[in-house]
């Protein structure tokens, strides 16, 4: 009987130990395990959110980069267009200046031609007077025959 009593005592002690463990130890162990499982789940959710945020950030970065490239190409195109307009304006100004210089040169040439013609007419008139003087063996009076000399210079 001693063995039975001791066995019953051990069984009662074991039952009390199981009951105390279930009443006091297991709930705090379960709470700690639940808390850890919750933290792990929160960490995994945060990692998923981080990956999603990274995907969104990469998408925004690629969109911003594409926008910057487009803006840069637009600025280059605008600069090329402006340069072409400036070049055309410079060409037009140069052409206008060339035309002005040519017109001025033509006017000067015509002026010099007119001056040369007048000088030539005067020389021809002098020669005609001298020739007539030689022919007539007398001097022709330039003031008396001014009308005749002017008609002669116009005909020449």
Beta strands, then each sheet from edge to edge (+ up, - down):
end
